[in-house]
Amino acid sequence: MRKDLFIVTYSSLKTYGGGIESWLIKFLSCSEKLFHIYNKIYVLGYKSDNNYLISDIIKDQNIHFVFLDIAAKLNIFCLFKYFIRARAAILKAIKENDRAVDLLSIGTLYPSIPMYLIAKINVRRVIWLRSLYFKQINILQSKKIKSVLLFIEYICLKKADIVIANGYDTRDAYQNRYNMKNIIVIPNAIDISVVKENLKPFQGEKIKIGYIGRFSPDKGIDYFIESIDIYNKKSKTNNKEFIFIGWGEEEYKILSLIEAYSNVKYIGKLNNSAIFEELSRLDATVNLSTSGTIGGGGVSNSLLESIFANNLIICWDNPIFKQIINNDFGYLLPEGDINALLAIYDELNNKQKAIKKIENSKKLKANYLFSKHIETFISLME
């Protein structure tokens, strides 16, 4: 008899939410394949407002979204309420259907804890690592809280039946941190049915360089903003246009750039369905996530989107990007080097060289198809 799948997230399940939400939309869109091994799929998130929800675009009678009525704040009271209500929701689904269940936690700690409040009978616990969460824990001020959270993460991972990583850098980091073995890598991937390509990159009057993602320091947004300011003050040419796609706490800095320079455009946050429409208008994208204190892990979803849209890749020379990119496929720059970034803006005037790198990067696409991604997951769970 087929099992049920219960996906546990600590997310409001918004279509513009970020990497987890982008992945989840693609994952659930493959329900026809998933239902070869699962009877029903439940997705757990927390309630916010009713706008831009993943549940609005994923319509299947056997996919059920469960929204917990909690305040999404990282304090003891709210987290305790989340753990208790998440456990109750999972138990309710198990009792109603009387079937074995795969509990899939997207990330460690908050979404994974409720899995261990469920009796082990007919339950398999799976954790899918999508970031280096222990790095975020390590920046906390309190040593006691830090130690407790790291210990909880360690226990959650050690007691999981299966641990999956979304990239080789994530796997290696967790293996080194917790001396873990047998972490299985299923890299992020792209659903080609929604891809729209730039068919003529670097053939327009202006070279369009974009940033896509969350506007936060760990994503490297400040480096891009600073480089634009310096470039526009020094450059004698006016053949570059800088585009921001996304949302986040650094938005005010972008708005200041727009007031200062006519070649800066701000598109804002987009639903996943609209991302490729904008990417297909870009010639190049910067991918500047840092590998430092809170740098993310795994194969970058926005990086893959840019590759599939035929954008030239400009990124830092760090493990996040080196697991995919080398200098044949784009530009790898010393992390945090603004001068190197500025030099590339000038080098992009060599359009034939840029086009050659884009042509080379097309070879990467076969490794990151979502059809392959989902088949790997299904084979693992079988």
Contacts in CASP RR format, 6 or more apart in sequence:
PFRMAT RR
TARGET T0000
AUTHOR 0000-0000-0000
METHOD contacts of the structure
MODEL  1
MRKDLFIVTYSSLKTYGGGIESWLIKFLSCSEKLFHIYNKIYVLGYKSDN
NYLISDIIKDQNIHFVFLDIAAKLNIFCLFKYFIRARAAILKAIKENDRA
VDLLSIGTLYPSIPMYLIAKINVRRVIWLRSLYFKQINILQSKKIKSVLL
FIEYICLKKADIVIANGYDTRDAYQNRYNMKNIIVIPNAIDISVVKENLK
PFQGEKIKIGYIGRFSPDKGIDYFIESIDIYNKKSKTNNKEFIFIGWGEE
EYKILSLIEAYSNVKYIGKLNNSAIFEELSRLDATVNLSTSGTIGGGGVS
NSLLESIFANNLIICWDNPIFKQIINNDFGYLLPEGDINALLAIYDELNN
KQKAIKKIENSKKLKANYLFSKHIETFISLME
1 39 0 8 1.000
1 99 0 8 1.000
1 100 0 8 1.000
2 35 0 8 1.000
2 37 0 8 1.000
2 38 0 8 1.000
2 39 0 8 1.000
2 99 0 8 1.000
3 37 0 8 1.000
3 38 0 8 1.000
3 39 0 8 1.000
3 99 0 8 1.000
3 100 0 8 1.000
3 101 0 8 1.000
3 102 0 8 1.000
3 124 0 8 1.000
4 38 0 8 1.000
4 39 0 8 1.000
4 40 0 8 1.000
4 41 0 8 1.000
4 42 0 8 1.000
4 93 0 8 1.000
4 94 0 8 1.000
4 97 0 8 1.000
4 99 0 8 1.000
4 100 0 8 1.000
4 101 0 8 1.000
4 102 0 8 1.000
5 34 0 8 1.000
5 38 0 8 1.000
5 40 0 8 1.000
5 41 0 8 1.000
5 42 0 8 1.000
5 101 0 8 1.000
5 102 0 8 1.000
5 104 0 8 1.000
6 41 0 8 1.000
6 42 0 8 1.000
6 44 0 8 1.000
6 90 0 8 1.000
6 93 0 8 1.000
6 101 0 8 1.000
6 102 0 8 1.000
6 103 0 8 1.000
6 104 0 8 1.000
7 24 0 8 1.000
7 41 0 8 1.000
7 42 0 8 1.000
7 43 0 8 1.000
7 44 0 8 1.000
7 104 0 8 1.000
7 106 0 8 1.000
8 44 0 8 1.000
8 45 0 8 1.000
8 86 0 8 1.000
8 90 0 8 1.000
8 103 0 8 1.000
8 104 0 8 1.000
8 105 0 8 1.000
8 106 0 8 1.000
8 111 0 8 1.000
8 112 0 8 1.000
8 114 0 8 1.000
8 115 0 8 1.000
9 20 0 8 1.000
9 24 0 8 1.000
9 43 0 8 1.000
9 44 0 8 1.000
9 45 0 8 1.000
9 106 0 8 1.000
9 111 0 8 1.000
10 45 0 8 1.000
10 46 0 8 1.000
10 72 0 8 1.000
10 82 0 8 1.000
10 110 0 8 1.000
10 111 0 8 1.000
11 17 0 8 1.000
11 20 0 8 1.000
11 21 0 8 1.000
11 45 0 8 1.000
11 46 0 8 1.000
11 106 0 8 1.000
12 45 0 8 1.000
12 46 0 8 1.000
12 47 0 8 1.000
12 48 0 8 1.000
12 72 0 8 1.000
13 21 0 8 1.000
13 24 0 8 1.000
13 43 0 8 1.000
13 45 0 8 1.000
13 53 0 8 1.000
13 54 0 8 1.000
13 55 0 8 1.000
13 65 0 8 1.000
13 67 0 8 1.000
14 21 0 8 1.000
14 48 0 8 1.000
14 51 0 8 1.000
14 52 0 8 1.000
14 53 0 8 1.000
14 54 0 8 1.000
15 21 0 8 1.000
15 25 0 8 1.000
15 52 0 8 1.000
15 53 0 8 1.000
15 54 0 8 1.000
15 56 0 8 1.000
15 57 0 8 1.000
15 271 0 8 1.000
15 272 0 8 1.000
15 273 0 8 1.000
16 52 0 8 1.000
16 246 0 8 1.000
16 247 0 8 1.000
16 269 0 8 1.000
16 270 0 8 1.000
16 271 0 8 1.000
16 272 0 8 1.000
18 213 0 8 1.000
18 214 0 8 1.000
18 301 0 8 1.000
19 130 0 8 1.000
19 301 0 8 1.000
19 302 0 8 1.000
20 106 0 8 1.000
20 130 0 8 1.000
21 54 0 8 1.000
21 272 0 8 1.000
22 272 0 8 1.000
22 301 0 8 1.000
23 130 0 8 1.000
23 166 0 8 1.000
23 188 0 8 1.000
23 301 0 8 1.000
24 43 0 8 1.000
24 54 0 8 1.000
24 106 0 8 1.000
25 54 0 8 1.000
25 57 0 8 1.000
25 58 0 8 1.000
25 272 0 8 1.000
26 189 0 8 1.000
26 190 0 8 1.000
26 191 0 8 1.000
26 370 0 8 1.000
27 34 0 8 1.000
27 374 0 8 1.000
28 41 0 8 1.000
28 43 0 8 1.000
28 54 0 8 1.000
28 58 0 8 1.000
28 60 0 8 1.000
28 63 0 8 1.000
29 58 0 8 1.000
29 191 0 8 1.000
30 370 0 8 1.000
30 371 0 8 1.000
30 374 0 8 1.000
31 41 0 8 1.000
31 58 0 8 1.000
31 60 0 8 1.000
31 62 0 8 1.000
31 63 0 8 1.000
33 374 0 8 1.000
33 375 0 8 1.000
33 378 0 8 1.000
34 41 0 8 1.000
34 374 0 8 1.000
34 378 0 8 1.000
35 41 0 8 1.000
35 62 0 8 1.000
36 378 0 8 1.000
37 378 0 8 1.000
37 381 0 8 1.000
37 382 0 8 1.000
38 102 0 8 1.000
39 62 0 8 1.000
39 97 0 8 1.000
39 99 0 8 1.000
40 62 0 8 1.000
40 63 0 8 1.000
40 64 0 8 1.000
40 93 0 8 1.000
40 97 0 8 1.000
41 62 0 8 1.000
41 63 0 8 1.000
41 64 0 8 1.000
42 63 0 8 1.000
42 64 0 8 1.000
42 65 0 8 1.000
42 66 0 8 1.000
42 89 0 8 1.000
42 90 0 8 1.000
42 93 0 8 1.000
43 54 0 8 1.000
43 55 0 8 1.000
43 63 0 8 1.000
43 64 0 8 1.000
43 65 0 8 1.000
43 66 0 8 1.000
44 66 0 8 1.000
44 68 0 8 1.000
44 86 0 8 1.000
44 89 0 8 1.000
44 90 0 8 1.000
44 111 0 8 1.000
45 65 0 8 1.000
45 66 0 8 1.000
45 67 0 8 1.000
45 68 0 8 1.000
46 67 0 8 1.000
46 68 0 8 1.000
46 69 0 8 1.000
46 70 0 8 1.000
46 72 0 8 1.000
46 82 0 8 1.000
47 67 0 8 1.000
47 68 0 8 1.000
47 69 0 8 1.000
47 70 0 8 1.000
48 72 0 8 1.000
52 271 0 8 1.000
53 65 0 8 1.000
54 65 0 8 1.000
55 65 0 8 1.000
57 273 0 8 1.000
58 65 0 8 1.000
64 93 0 8 1.000
66 89 0 8 1.000
66 93 0 8 1.000
68 82 0 8 1.000
68 85 0 8 1.000
68 86 0 8 1.000
68 89 0 8 1.000
69 85 0 8 1.000
70 78 0 8 1.000
70 81 0 8 1.000
70 82 0 8 1.000
70 85 0 8 1.000
71 78 0 8 1.000
71 81 0 8 1.000
72 78 0 8 1.000
79 110 0 8 1.000
82 110 0 8 1.000
82 114 0 8 1.000
83 113 0 8 1.000
83 114 0 8 1.000
83 117 0 8 1.000
86 111 0 8 1.000
86 114 0 8 1.000
87 114 0 8 1.000
87 117 0 8 1.000
87 118 0 8 1.000
90 101 0 8 1.000
90 103 0 8 1.000
90 114 0 8 1.000
90 115 0 8 1.000
90 118 0 8 1.000
91 118 0 8 1.000
93 101 0 8 1.000
94 101 0 8 1.000
94 118 0 8 1.000
94 122 0 8 1.000
94 123 0 8 1.000
99 122 0 8 1.000
100 122 0 8 1.000
100 123 0 8 1.000
100 124 0 8 1.000
101 122 0 8 1.000
101 123 0 8 1.000
101 124 0 8 1.000
102 123 0 8 1.000
102 124 0 8 1.000
102 126 0 8 1.000
102 381 0 8 1.000
103 115 0 8 1.000
103 118 0 8 1.000
103 123 0 8 1.000
103 124 0 8 1.000
103 125 0 8 1.000
103 126 0 8 1.000
104 126 0 8 1.000
104 127 0 8 1.000
104 128 0 8 1.000
105 111 0 8 1.000
105 112 0 8 1.000
105 115 0 8 1.000
105 125 0 8 1.000
105 126 0 8 1.000
105 127 0 8 1.000
105 128 0 8 1.000
105 156 0 8 1.000
105 160 0 8 1.000
106 128 0 8 1.000
106 130 0 8 1.000
107 127 0 8 1.000
107 128 0 8 1.000
107 129 0 8 1.000
107 130 0 8 1.000
107 131 0 8 1.000
107 133 0 8 1.000
108 127 0 8 1.000
108 129 0 8 1.000
108 133 0 8 1.000
108 153 0 8 1.000
108 156 0 8 1.000
108 157 0 8 1.000
109 133 0 8 1.000
109 149 0 8 1.000
109 152 0 8 1.000
109 153 0 8 1.000
109 156 0 8 1.000
112 125 0 8 1.000
112 127 0 8 1.000
112 156 0 8 1.000
112 160 0 8 1.000
113 152 0 8 1.000
113 156 0 8 1.000
115 123 0 8 1.000
115 125 0 8 1.000
115 156 0 8 1.000
116 125 0 8 1.000
116 156 0 8 1.000
116 159 0 8 1.000
124 161 0 8 1.000
124 162 0 8 1.000
125 159 0 8 1.000
125 160 0 8 1.000
125 161 0 8 1.000
125 162 0 8 1.000
126 160 0 8 1.000
126 161 0 8 1.000
126 162 0 8 1.000
126 163 0 8 1.000
126 164 0 8 1.000
126 381 0 8 1.000
127 156 0 8 1.000
127 157 0 8 1.000
127 160 0 8 1.000
127 162 0 8 1.000
127 163 0 8 1.000
127 164 0 8 1.000
128 164 0 8 1.000
128 165 0 8 1.000
128 166 0 8 1.000
129 163 0 8 1.000
129 164 0 8 1.000
129 165 0 8 1.000
129 166 0 8 1.000
129 170 0 8 1.000
129 171 0 8 1.000
129 174 0 8 1.000
129 183 0 8 1.000
130 166 0 8 1.000
130 170 0 8 1.000
130 297 0 8 1.000
130 298 0 8 1.000
131 170 0 8 1.000
131 296 0 8 1.000
131 297 0 8 1.000
131 298 0 8 1.000
132 170 0 8 1.000
132 173 0 8 1.000
132 174 0 8 1.000
132 295 0 8 1.000
132 296 0 8 1.000
132 297 0 8 1.000
133 153 0 8 1.000
134 150 0 8 1.000
134 153 0 8 1.000
134 173 0 8 1.000
134 174 0 8 1.000
134 177 0 8 1.000
135 292 0 8 1.000
135 293 0 8 1.000
135 294 0 8 1.000
135 295 0 8 1.000
135 296 0 8 1.000
136 294 0 8 1.000
137 146 0 8 1.000
137 149 0 8 1.000
137 150 0 8 1.000
137 153 0 8 1.000
138 146 0 8 1.000
138 150 0 8 1.000
138 293 0 8 1.000
139 293 0 8 1.000
139 294 0 8 1.000
140 146 0 8 1.000
140 149 0 8 1.000
154 178 0 8 1.000
157 163 0 8 1.000
157 174 0 8 1.000
157 178 0 8 1.000
157 180 0 8 1.000
158 178 0 8 1.000
158 180 0 8 1.000
162 184 0 8 1.000
162 380 0 8 1.000
162 381 0 8 1.000
163 174 0 8 1.000
163 180 0 8 1.000
163 182 0 8 1.000
163 183 0 8 1.000
163 184 0 8 1.000
164 183 0 8 1.000
164 184 0 8 1.000
164 185 0 8 1.000
164 186 0 8 1.000
164 377 0 8 1.000
164 380 0 8 1.000
165 171 0 8 1.000
165 174 0 8 1.000
165 183 0 8 1.000
165 184 0 8 1.000
165 185 0 8 1.000
165 186 0 8 1.000
165 298 0 8 1.000
166 185 0 8 1.000
166 186 0 8 1.000
166 187 0 8 1.000
166 188 0 8 1.000
166 297 0 8 1.000
166 298 0 8 1.000
166 299 0 8 1.000
167 185 0 8 1.000
167 186 0 8 1.000
167 187 0 8 1.000
167 188 0 8 1.000
167 297 0 8 1.000
167 298 0 8 1.000
167 299 0 8 1.000
167 323 0 8 1.000
168 185 0 8 1.000
168 187 0 8 1.000
168 298 0 8 1.000
168 323 0 8 1.000
169 297 0 8 1.000
169 298 0 8 1.000
169 319 0 8 1.000
169 320 0 8 1.000
169 323 0 8 1.000
170 185 0 8 1.000
170 297 0 8 1.000
170 298 0 8 1.000
171 183 0 8 1.000
171 185 0 8 1.000
172 319 0 8 1.000
173 297 0 8 1.000
174 180 0 8 1.000
174 183 0 8 1.000
175 181 0 8 1.000
175 183 0 8 1.000
184 380 0 8 1.000
186 373 0 8 1.000
186 376 0 8 1.000
186 377 0 8 1.000
186 380 0 8 1.000
187 298 0 8 1.000
187 299 0 8 1.000
187 367 0 8 1.000
187 368 0 8 1.000
187 373 0 8 1.000
188 298 0 8 1.000
188 299 0 8 1.000
188 300 0 8 1.000
188 301 0 8 1.000
188 304 0 8 1.000
188 368 0 8 1.000
188 373 0 8 1.000
189 304 0 8 1.000
189 368 0 8 1.000
189 369 0 8 1.000
189 370 0 8 1.000
189 372 0 8 1.000
189 373 0 8 1.000
190 304 0 8 1.000
190 305 0 8 1.000
190 308 0 8 1.000
190 365 0 8 1.000
190 368 0 8 1.000
190 369 0 8 1.000
190 370 0 8 1.000
191 370 0 8 1.000
192 308 0 8 1.000
192 369 0 8 1.000
192 370 0 8 1.000
194 272 0 8 1.000
194 273 0 8 1.000
194 276 0 8 1.000
195 276 0 8 1.000
195 308 0 8 1.000
195 309 0 8 1.000
196 276 0 8 1.000
196 277 0 8 1.000
196 279 0 8 1.000
196 280 0 8 1.000
196 309 0 8 1.000
197 280 0 8 1.000
197 308 0 8 1.000
197 309 0 8 1.000
197 310 0 8 1.000
198 279 0 8 1.000
198 280 0 8 1.000
198 281 0 8 1.000
198 282 0 8 1.000
198 283 0 8 1.000
198 309 0 8 1.000
198 310 0 8 1.000
198 311 0 8 1.000
199 310 0 8 1.000
201 283 0 8 1.000
201 310 0 8 1.000
201 311 0 8 1.000
201 312 0 8 1.000
201 354 0 8 1.000
201 355 0 8 1.000
201 358 0 8 1.000
202 283 0 8 1.000
202 312 0 8 1.000
202 348 0 8 1.000
202 351 0 8 1.000
202 354 0 8 1.000
202 355 0 8 1.000
202 358 0 8 1.000
203 351 0 8 1.000
204 283 0 8 1.000
205 239 0 8 1.000
206 239 0 8 1.000
206 240 0 8 1.000
206 241 0 8 1.000
206 263 0 8 1.000
207 239 0 8 1.000
207 240 0 8 1.000
207 241 0 8 1.000
207 283 0 8 1.000
207 284 0 8 1.000
207 348 0 8 1.000
207 349 0 8 1.000
207 351 0 8 1.000
208 240 0 8 1.000
208 241 0 8 1.000
208 243 0 8 1.000
208 281 0 8 1.000
208 282 0 8 1.000
208 283 0 8 1.000
208 284 0 8 1.000
209 240 0 8 1.000
209 241 0 8 1.000
209 242 0 8 1.000
209 243 0 8 1.000
209 282 0 8 1.000
209 283 0 8 1.000
209 284 0 8 1.000
209 285 0 8 1.000
209 286 0 8 1.000
209 314 0 8 1.000
209 345 0 8 1.000
209 348 0 8 1.000
210 242 0 8 1.000
210 243 0 8 1.000
210 244 0 8 1.000
210 245 0 8 1.000
210 282 0 8 1.000
210 284 0 8 1.000
210 285 0 8 1.000
210 286 0 8 1.000
210 311 0 8 1.000
211 221 0 8 1.000
211 224 0 8 1.000
211 242 0 8 1.000
211 243 0 8 1.000
211 244 0 8 1.000
211 245 0 8 1.000
211 285 0 8 1.000
211 286 0 8 1.000
211 288 0 8 1.000
212 245 0 8 1.000
212 246 0 8 1.000
212 275 0 8 1.000
212 278 0 8 1.000
212 279 0 8 1.000
212 285 0 8 1.000
212 302 0 8 1.000
212 305 0 8 1.000
212 306 0 8 1.000
213 219 0 8 1.000
213 245 0 8 1.000
213 246 0 8 1.000
213 247 0 8 1.000
213 302 0 8 1.000
214 221 0 8 1.000
214 246 0 8 1.000
214 247 0 8 1.000
214 248 0 8 1.000
215 221 0 8 1.000
215 244 0 8 1.000
215 246 0 8 1.000
215 247 0 8 1.000
215 248 0 8 1.000
215 249 0 8 1.000
215 250 0 8 1.000
215 251 0 8 1.000
215 254 0 8 1.000
216 248 0 8 1.000
216 249 0 8 1.000
216 250 0 8 1.000
217 250 0 8 1.000
217 290 0 8 1.000
218 289 0 8 1.000
218 290 0 8 1.000
218 293 0 8 1.000
218 294 0 8 1.000
218 295 0 8 1.000
218 296 0 8 1.000
219 288 0 8 1.000
219 289 0 8 1.000
219 290 0 8 1.000
220 288 0 8 1.000
220 289 0 8 1.000
220 290 0 8 1.000
221 250 0 8 1.000
221 253 0 8 1.000
221 288 0 8 1.000
222 250 0 8 1.000
222 253 0 8 1.000
223 288 0 8 1.000
223 336 0 8 1.000
223 338 0 8 1.000
223 341 0 8 1.000
224 242 0 8 1.000
224 286 0 8 1.000
224 288 0 8 1.000
224 341 0 8 1.000
225 250 0 8 1.000
225 253 0 8 1.000
225 254 0 8 1.000
225 257 0 8 1.000
226 338 0 8 1.000
227 338 0 8 1.000
227 341 0 8 1.000
227 342 0 8 1.000
227 345 0 8 1.000
228 242 0 8 1.000
228 257 0 8 1.000
228 261 0 8 1.000
228 264 0 8 1.000
229 257 0 8 1.000
229 260 0 8 1.000
230 338 0 8 1.000
230 342 0 8 1.000
231 240 0 8 1.000
231 342 0 8 1.000
231 345 0 8 1.000
232 260 0 8 1.000
232 261 0 8 1.000
232 263 0 8 1.000
234 342 0 8 1.000
235 345 0 8 1.000
237 349 0 8 1.000
238 263 0 8 1.000
239 349 0 8 1.000
240 263 0 8 1.000
240 345 0 8 1.000
240 348 0 8 1.000
241 263 0 8 1.000
241 264 0 8 1.000
241 265 0 8 1.000
242 257 0 8 1.000
242 263 0 8 1.000
242 264 0 8 1.000
242 265 0 8 1.000
243 264 0 8 1.000
243 265 0 8 1.000
243 266 0 8 1.000
243 267 0 8 1.000
243 278 0 8 1.000
243 281 0 8 1.000
243 282 0 8 1.000
244 254 0 8 1.000
244 264 0 8 1.000
244 265 0 8 1.000
244 266 0 8 1.000
244 267 0 8 1.000
244 268 0 8 1.000
245 267 0 8 1.000
245 268 0 8 1.000
245 270 0 8 1.000
245 275 0 8 1.000
245 278 0 8 1.000
245 279 0 8 1.000
246 267 0 8 1.000
246 268 0 8 1.000
246 269 0 8 1.000
246 270 0 8 1.000
247 268 0 8 1.000
247 269 0 8 1.000
254 264 0 8 1.000
254 266 0 8 1.000
255 266 0 8 1.000
257 264 0 8 1.000
258 264 0 8 1.000
258 265 0 8 1.000
258 266 0 8 1.000
267 278 0 8 1.000
270 278 0 8 1.000
275 305 0 8 1.000
276 305 0 8 1.000
276 308 0 8 1.000
276 309 0 8 1.000
279 285 0 8 1.000
279 305 0 8 1.000
279 306 0 8 1.000
279 309 0 8 1.000
279 311 0 8 1.000
280 309 0 8 1.000
280 310 0 8 1.000
282 306 0 8 1.000
282 309 0 8 1.000
282 311 0 8 1.000
283 311 0 8 1.000
283 312 0 8 1.000
283 348 0 8 1.000
283 354 0 8 1.000
284 311 0 8 1.000
284 312 0 8 1.000
284 313 0 8 1.000
284 314 0 8 1.000
284 348 0 8 1.000
284 354 0 8 1.000
285 302 0 8 1.000
285 306 0 8 1.000
285 311 0 8 1.000
285 312 0 8 1.000
285 313 0 8 1.000
285 314 0 8 1.000
286 314 0 8 1.000
286 315 0 8 1.000
286 341 0 8 1.000
287 300 0 8 1.000
287 302 0 8 1.000
287 303 0 8 1.000
287 306 0 8 1.000
287 313 0 8 1.000
287 314 0 8 1.000
287 315 0 8 1.000
287 316 0 8 1.000
287 321 0 8 1.000
288 315 0 8 1.000
288 316 0 8 1.000
288 336 0 8 1.000
289 295 0 8 1.000
289 296 0 8 1.000
289 297 0 8 1.000
289 300 0 8 1.000
289 316 0 8 1.000
289 320 0 8 1.000
289 321 0 8 1.000
290 316 0 8 1.000
290 318 0 8 1.000
290 335 0 8 1.000
290 336 0 8 1.000
291 316 0 8 1.000
291 318 0 8 1.000
291 319 0 8 1.000
291 320 0 8 1.000
291 335 0 8 1.000
295 320 0 8 1.000
296 320 0 8 1.000
297 319 0 8 1.000
297 320 0 8 1.000
298 320 0 8 1.000
298 323 0 8 1.000
299 323 0 8 1.000
299 324 0 8 1.000
299 368 0 8 1.000
300 320 0 8 1.000
300 321 0 8 1.000
300 324 0 8 1.000
303 313 0 8 1.000
303 315 0 8 1.000
303 321 0 8 1.000
303 324 0 8 1.000
303 325 0 8 1.000
304 324 0 8 1.000
304 368 0 8 1.000
306 313 0 8 1.000
307 313 0 8 1.000
307 324 0 8 1.000
307 329 0 8 1.000
307 361 0 8 1.000
307 364 0 8 1.000
307 365 0 8 1.000
307 368 0 8 1.000
308 365 0 8 1.000
308 368 0 8 1.000
310 358 0 8 1.000
310 362 0 8 1.000
311 358 0 8 1.000
312 330 0 8 1.000
312 331 0 8 1.000
312 348 0 8 1.000
312 354 0 8 1.000
312 357 0 8 1.000
312 358 0 8 1.000
313 321 0 8 1.000
313 325 0 8 1.000
313 329 0 8 1.000
313 330 0 8 1.000
313 331 0 8 1.000
313 357 0 8 1.000
313 361 0 8 1.000
314 330 0 8 1.000
314 331 0 8 1.000
314 333 0 8 1.000
314 341 0 8 1.000
314 344 0 8 1.000
315 321 0 8 1.000
315 325 0 8 1.000
315 330 0 8 1.000
315 331 0 8 1.000
315 332 0 8 1.000
315 333 0 8 1.000
316 332 0 8 1.000
316 333 0 8 1.000
316 334 0 8 1.000
316 335 0 8 1.000
316 336 0 8 1.000
317 332 0 8 1.000
317 333 0 8 1.000
317 334 0 8 1.000
317 335 0 8 1.000
318 335 0 8 1.000
321 332 0 8 1.000
322 332 0 8 1.000
324 364 0 8 1.000
324 368 0 8 1.000
325 332 0 8 1.000
325 361 0 8 1.000
326 332 0 8 1.000
328 357 0 8 1.000
328 360 0 8 1.000
329 357 0 8 1.000
329 360 0 8 1.000
329 361 0 8 1.000
329 363 0 8 1.000
329 364 0 8 1.000
330 357 0 8 1.000
330 360 0 8 1.000
330 361 0 8 1.000
331 344 0 8 1.000
331 347 0 8 1.000
331 357 0 8 1.000
333 340 0 8 1.000
333 341 0 8 1.000
333 344 0 8 1.000
334 340 0 8 1.000
347 353 0 8 1.000
348 354 0 8 1.000
END
